[in-house]
């Protein structure tokens, strides 16, 4: 991932801001990019950005973590539960953090030693530390992961990790209700209901490299360039006719132009994948524009078993405007991308998270002008970009269709 140099650091943020998650010192929503208060960062290069339902996490190149926003469940890892509206350094880290993934009200950090650290709500066992605590404001090591982790993912209320041996572990009961409804009277498999990491069956002959998660589904990308999906299929995000998949199921390459997948991202109910030639495919729910392409049947993409066939939105479709994207980030139902050094946005825009000065959903990828993005990230309803140089934060970024 490309990062900003010391002299160029400029963090822009926009969208929902009810808890100060934009890091701008207030709690007012912004429908166009504005400068965040980066005093605490001291011009340190940024490696990764992520956000949850109302909080933001920034990871620097030297492995430090800075946080702001909602903290009622301790999801900022600061040792208290007070919200903060400007970035603050997360204390007590003895290891360098390399990656971050935020759930609705919890945070997972991955260190350079392959350890997973967790904080925030544990109401569904999503921290992976058992269920003796309901939440934790201090970072806790997920100790039952006995081998180094390569990739970590936080869903709405569940978590995933891919380890160096290629195994995938899952924890948290966020999928349990969906599974129980779909599988009854059959029992729910342990990996869908465990409060500690549980091995996901069916991937033992694969080398899993990357995991990502939606509100109630899971995604795994293997070293062979194959995608495996499981969990809820309410909106066709699993590219199958089944309402729920308990175990990982391969996405046919024929649905993705016959190509290997090299990157994958997930919103709450949609999936975005990039293939080896740079093509970008989207599928799943699309009624807020989150697929970045037109779909038929009145923009409805909900799949109900037995309706007789796939709906268009449930089949991966290429978004040509995103070809060759250097980075993509998914919020709950909106997205950002860096294409040709430019910032692109599309999807749900109720809080202005598409950065075009409006609150109107964006159904086709559009340019957010005036920014030179180097690193991007999304929360459920807000957006962030580390940019090469500051722009006039008082001016709206006019949308430009691609």
Secondary structure, 3 states (H helix, E strand, C coil): CCCCCHHHCCEEEEECCCCCCCCCCCCCCEEEEEECCCHHHCCCCEEEEEECCCEEEEEECCCCEEEEECCCCCCCCCCCCCCEEEEEECCCCCCCEEEEEECCCEEEEEECCCCEEEEEECCCCCCCCCCCCCEEEEEEECCCCCCCEEEEEECCCCEEEEECCCCEEEECCCCHHHHHHHHCCCCCCHHHCCCCCEECCCCCCCCEEEEEECCCEEEEEECCCCEEEEEECCCCCCCCCCCEEEEEEECCHHHHCCCCEEEEEECCCEEEEEECCCCEEEEECCCCCCCCCCCCHHHCCCCCCCCCCCCHHHCCEECHHHCCCCEEEECCCEEEEEECCEEEEEECCCCCCCCCCCCCCEEEEEEECCCCEEEEEECCCEEEEEECCCCCCCCCCCEEEC
